[in-house]
Amino acid sequence: MKLPVWMKAMTMFVFYEVLLYLVHLVLFFLLDSWYDDEVCEVCWLLGAQIAYIILFLIFAFIFGTRSLFDKSEIIGFKQILLFFLLSILISICHDVFFSAPRATEDHIMALKDLGPKSLNAKELVAFLEYVILTPVLVEFVFRYLIFDLFVKSEKYVLGVLVSIVLAILSSVDLTPLVFLDSDFTFSISAGSIFRLCFLSVSACVVYIRYGFIGAVLIHSFFNLFWFVASHMFLEGYWECLSYVSHGFFYWLLSSLCFFLILFLLFFLLYSDRK
């Protein structure tokens, strides 16, 4: 009996999530006693990065990497620049909608009291996770393995919808449920749903046209912008958001970003076709 493509996708997603939590559980029990020490906290974070590498190698061994670099030869400087612009527009559109209303004077003063963040070992490890390892693993599983099932069946719209649903499910922290916490509640913010929807749609569109490497670049650029804004220029970024927290500029900027995102997605999908 041949399984429907959506059932194959769900099976692969469940396998990924179970394996991910098993690896993290092992790391938790091995490294939890060291977590209070600052140096060993960095080691614990590095252990999480090792978990991502292990997962990638497991999936690559099971499912193969034969077509991993297909279509990468058509990615040039122009495409990379458009990927970067698209990721910034998604970030700005999200932040204007969901973060700008919270950019009050009291909030900015609280950020000033925290002082600037220094680029220490923990920040470098976080950069490795958010900008390199997470995009590679997530795009390998969600685009190269799962979404590609729909691409081969030419069920693009269904594939995008399934990708959005799986991305939302994957972002929910199930750790309390794993440890049988009775207070566990399934919750996710509207901002997270917005971000995951736009990022998933963008990665799927780019994957159709430019393959795995293109999807990784979109994801990496998006996380890079977030990392720089929240780890290096936090106070200045929130001050900029405070200027568009209400009124005409709020709706102008959010609407402009939204339509530019749609335009870039169509342009990336249909440009340079022969």
Secondary structure, DSSP 4 states (H G I P E B T S, - for coil): -PPPHHHHHHHHHHHHHHHHHHHHHHHHHHHGGGTTSHHHHHHHHHHHHHHHHHHHHHHHHHH--TTTTTTGGG--HHHHHHHHHHHHHHHHHHHHHHTGGG--HHHHHHHHHH-PPP--HHHHHHHIIIIIIHHHHHHIIIIIIIIHHHHHTT-HHHHHHHHHHHHHHHHS--HHHHTT-TT------HHHHHHHHHHHHHHHHHHHHHHHHHHHHHHHHHHHHHHHHHHTSHHHHHHHHHTTSSHHHHHHHHHHHHHHHHHHHHHHHHTT--
